[in-house]
Structures are given as structure tokens and as C-alpha cells.
């Protein structure tokens, strides 16, 4: 969560996410500059529904700690180890990422594995739609998002040491099976639209293999913008990163065009006057990505949209489940039931339009 001007909101550590700060300071002493004699001040970034994230200050040094949440976790979720690995691999590439400092897989320090990275100052707009600034600034930001995603997908994943980060073949079939299992693990009620979409996806003919480093959650809310300029200075939240089909990543970035404005008015842009806002239409965003990626505009993006919407609905259902269990990163997640249900209905609507 961030203020209207994009400044990140820091709050005292939530009760259900507290950990032994003395043990953390002791562990970091000698491992990171600034730790030792300085007093450690820990605050939590408000918002975010996956891995709790904290701002660390020790004297003049500032870092960010990201950890797995406490409590019962769904299979394969909250993979901070994978986040650390892919961001470390991308250091020095054309994809802006924070400098990674250390990974601690010892759960005895703060209760769960965690990593520490440099703090990158800038603006964060937590939702999928940028309404701050003027139309010209928004246009430039979205253009940079399209270029950034194309740069990521054009990178040589073998050359940066990610040859075993995922399987380069059969991505869609594996992902459909994975997120169907995730939905079943999160289910606390009947939701026919989720089941219909899962069956529709499972019945699709094999998709062609195409492999790239896929972020898995690429959107405005997961980047840091320069404090004053309309450009991305860091891409965050790599929890879902893998080797995957670039069009699935692109379709996920386009979901904002298929989501209505939410309770805050910022969730999606369905029905919005894009030109007045300076936000590109879906066709313009896809065209900008394809121009930067050097590829033709895809004809089958709707299939990837259905998958991406189903996957997001499965994630949100899991967030709601964690809220019911009492260990969500944001207490507002208790109200996420209608979000995942709305996404399921939207996914089925696209599937019906596409046809069998």
C-alpha cells in the first residue's frame, strides 16, 4: 500500500507477523554494513498479500527484508528462495532489480526463511491503475512497463544461470494443473465458475512451447517508479517467477483491462476513458510490448487471459483462506471473497466468448 503520491506506507509490525528483532540484529551484525552498534528499527510495508515485507533501518543504512508468512502455507507458495535467486541472477541485466544482500533459510532467526535486499527509494502505486500525475506521465509509465516486460522476456535465461529455474516445455499444461490444485487447496466453499474454468482450461489442445523468464505477477503495483521521473527503477515481488510462456506473462499484465474499478476505484480500468487518463488501451499496450519484443501481435491472447484470470482468482482465494486462518499479510484480506468470485465469473465470460 502507498499514499496517493506513491510514497510507501510503513506501519508498526502487525501482531501476527512479529518476530525476534534482537535475534535478527544479532544475525545481521557482521553480515551487512550498518549493523552492529546501531539500533535496528523495523517497520512493515502496509499491503501486499504474499510474503510480508519489512523496512529495516540501522543508523544510516536502509534495507528491505522479505520473509515467508507464519502459519500453515499452501504447497509451493511463498517461495522467497526463488525470489532471491531470480533477482540475484538479473543483477546487471536490463531488468532493474534491487541489489540482493543475503538469503537466510534458517527458520530459527525470525520464524521463517527470509532474504534482505537494498532499499530502493521511489514511488509505489499498489493497485493496477495509475491515477496520480497527468496523462503524459501515465502514458510514459505504461510505455516503460511494456518495454520492461519485453526486456525481461528477451533475456537469455541460460546465460544468467537460470537454466534449471523451470522446465522450458509444457508450461501451460503444468500451470493449469498447478493452479487447479491450488484452488482445490484453498477452497472453503463451492464456486461453480472456478470449476467450469478449470475444466475448460484442462480441455485445451496442447499449447506451443515458448520459454522466457516469466515474472508471474508483472503489474504497476509490483514496480518502483523513480521519485520524480516516469520510469521503472525496480521490479519487485518475484515470488511466482519461473521459466514460462511470455504470452501468459503478457496476458496477466493485461488483466487490468478486464477488471472493473474496485472498492477504492483503482482495481481495474474496465469501462474507463483510457484516452482521458493517458492510459493505453489493451490493444495499444500489447502493440507496444510486441514492438519492443520484436514479435507479431498474438491472435490467441484471450486463451492466456482466461488462464491468467483463473490463476489470479486462485491466488486471491488463497489470500482469503489465509485471512480466515488468521495469517494474511494484510487484515483487509478478510474481504477478498467477492474479489476471487468476480474474477472467476470474468474468466468464464472470456472463455465463453472464445468458445471451445
N, C-alpha and C positions, 0 to 999 in steps of 0.2 A: 504494500500500500504506500502511496505517496501523496503529498499535498497537491493542491491544484496546479502549482508551478513546477511540479515534478520532483520536489525535494523529498527524499525518502523519509518516512516517519519511523522514528525509533522510540520504543516504549520499554518500560521495565520488563524483564524476562517473565513470561507467563508462568503462572503457578505450575502448570503441568509440564513445563519444559525446563524447569530449574535444574541446575547441575552444580557440582562442586567446583566453584570458581577458583578456590585455593589450589585444588589439585591441578586444574588447567594451567594456572600461572606457574606452578612448580614444573609442570611438564614442558611448557614453552620456554622457560628460562634456559638460556644457552642454545636454544634451537632457533629462535627468532630475534632479530635486533629489537631492542626496546624493552625486552623482558628481563627481569632480574630484580632491580631495585625499585622500578616504577610500580605504582599501584594499578592493578588491572581493573578497568571499568567495562562491564558487559551490558549491552542493551540489545533488545531483539528488534529485528525489522518487522514491522506490522504487515500482515497479509502474507500471501503465499500459502499453498495448501499441500506442499510436498515435504521437503526437508526444512526444518526450522533453521533460520539463518540469523546470525548474531554479529553485531558490530563490536569489535574489541579495540580498546584504546589503552595503551601503556605509555605514559609520557607523551611524546610527540608522535609515536608510531600508531598507525591505524591499520587494522586487518579485518577480514570477514571470516567468520567460522560458519561452516555448514555441516550439519550432522543429521544422522537418521533420527526420526522421532522415537519417543519411548513407546512401549506397549506392543500389542500384537500387530504385526505387519503382514500385508498381503504378499504372496510369493513374488519374487523378483522385483519388488517395488523399493524405492528409496535407495538406489544404488549409488551412494556417494563415492564409492571406489571407482566406478565407471566415469562419473562426472570428473573426478580428479584426473583420471588417465587421459580422457579426450582433450580436456583443456590444456594439460601439460603438453600433449602432442601437438597442439595447434599453435603453441608459442612461436612467434616469429613468422607465422603464415599471414596471409592476407585477411584472415578472420580475427577480429580483435577479441582477445580474452584477457582476463586478469592474470597476473603472474601467480603461479601456484607455488606455495611455500612448503607445505608438508601434508602428508596423509597419515592419520593415526587410526589403525584398525583395532587397537586395544580398547575394548568397551569399558574397561575399569577406570578410565580417566574421567570421562563425562557421561558415562552410561551407555553410549552407543558410539560406533565409529564416526570420525569426522575428518574434515580437511580444513586447512587455513589458506587463504589467498590474500593478495594485496587488495586494499580498499581502493576502488576507482571512483573518484568524485564525478558527479554528473546528475542528470535528471532521469527519473524513472516514472513512466506512466503505466500504472499497474494493469489497466484494462486494455482491451484490444483496439480501442479507438482513441486517437489523439485529438483532443478538442482545445488544448492550450495553444497559444501562439496565433499566427494568422495563416490564411490559406497558403501563402507562399512557403512558409516554414513547414507546414504539414506536407505539402507536395514534395519538398526536398527530403524530408524524413522518410516518407514511404518509398521514394526512389532509392534511397540508400538501403532500406530494408530489402528491396528486391535485388539490388546489386550484391548485398552481403550474403543473401541466401544462395545466389548463383555462384559466388566465390567459394562458399563452403562446398557446394556440390561439385565444383570443378577441381577441388584439391585432390592430390594423389595420396589416398589413404594408406597405400603400401609404403610410400616413401617416408611418411611421418610415424611409422611403426604401429599402424592400426590394422595390419593385415589379418589379425585374429580377433578383431573387435566385434565381429559378427560374421554371419555367412552371407556371401555375395549372391547366393542363388536362393530361390524360393521364398523371398522376403514376404510377399503379400500373404501367401498361404499360412506361413508361420505366424505372422502378426494377427491374422484373423482368428486363428486358433488361440493365440495367447490372450487376446482381449476378450474373447468369448469366455475363456476360463476366468479371467479377471472379473468379468461381470458376474459369473456364477459365484465367485468367492465373495463378492460384495453384496449380493442380493439379500435384501431383507423383506422384499415384497414382490408381488407379481407385477411385471411391466411388459405387456404383450408386444409393444413396439420394439423393445430391445430384442426380444426373442425373434421377431419377424426379420429384423435387420441382420441378426446373426445368421439366420438360416439363409437369407438372400446372399450374403457375402460368401458363405460356405459353398454355395452352389455356383459361384462364378467360375468360368473357364480359367485355366492357368494364365497368369499374367506374365508378360515378358520380363526377363531378368535385366535389371539395370541397377548398378550399385554405386553408392556415393556415401560420404559421411552425412548421415541424416541427424539433424538436431532433435527432432521429435516433438518440440514444443516451441517452434520459432514464431514469435509474435512480438508486437510492440512492448508488451508487459515484461518480456524477458531480455530486454536490452537496456543498456545505459546510454543515454544521449549526452553529448558534450554539454557542459554547463551553459554555453551561450550559442553554440553553432548547431545547425540541423543535421547532425551526423552521428552515427553509432560509434561509441568508443569502447564498448564491451558487450559481448553476448554472454548471457548468464543461463543458469538452470539447464544443465546438460544431462539431467537425470535419465532421460529417455533416449539419449543418443545411441546410435548403433550404425552398422552398415545397412543401408536400406535404399528403397526406391526413391529417387529425388522427387518424383511427382506426388508421392504420399506426403512428403515434407511441404511441397508447394501447396497442395490441397489444404493441409492443416493451416497454413498461413492465410488461406483464403476463407476460412470458416467465419470470420467476422462478417462477411457479406451475406451469410445465411443465418445469422443470429440477430434477433430483434434487440432493441435497446432494453437493458435490464433495469433493476430497481434504481441504480444510480444514473441511468441514462447513458451509460458508457459501454455496455457489454458488446453490442453489435451495431452494424450500420444498415441493417435491412430496412428498406423504405426511406433511407436518408438521402438528402440532396447532396450528393458527393461533390459536385462542382462548387457549390457554395462553401463547403468546408475545406476544399482544396485536397480532398482525399481522392485518390484514383478509384475508378470503378474496378470491379473484379477483372474485367477484360483488359483494362489498362495495366493493372498490377501484373497480371500473368504475362502480358506482352513485354513489359519492362524486364521481368525475370528472364524470359526466353531470349530477349535481345542480348542481355548480359551473359547468359549461359551459352549462347550460340546454338540454340535449338529451335525447332518449329513449335508453334503453339499446339499443345496436345489436344486431340479430339476426345479422349476418354477421361478427362479430368473429373467428370461427375462421379465415376466409379470410385476414384480415390477420395472424393468429397464424402461419399457415403461411409467409406471405411474410416476416414478421419473423424467424422461426426460421431460414429459409433464408438471409436476409441476414446474420444473426449468424454462422451457420456459415461463410459465405463470408469474413467478416471474420476469424474465428478461423483458417480455413485460410490466409489471407494472413499472419497473425501467425506461424503455424508455418513457412510458407515463408520469411519474413524471418529466423526463428531458424535455419533450415537455411543461409541465406545469410550468417548471422553479424551481422546488423544490427538485431535486435529490441531494443525498449526495455527489456525485462526478460529476463534469461538463462533464467528459468524457462519461457519460451515454447517451448523445445525440446520440452516435454512436452505441447503442445497438440493433438497429432494425435488423441488419443482424444476430446478435447472437441468438435472440429468434427464428428467422425464420430457421436458421440452426439446432437448437435443435429440432424444430418441425419436420423437414424433417428426422432427425436422429431417432426420436421416431417412426415415421411412418415406417421407414425402419425396425426397430426391430419388430414392430407389424406385418408387412407383413411376416417377417421371422418366427415369432411364429405361425401365422395363426389364424383363428377364434377359 
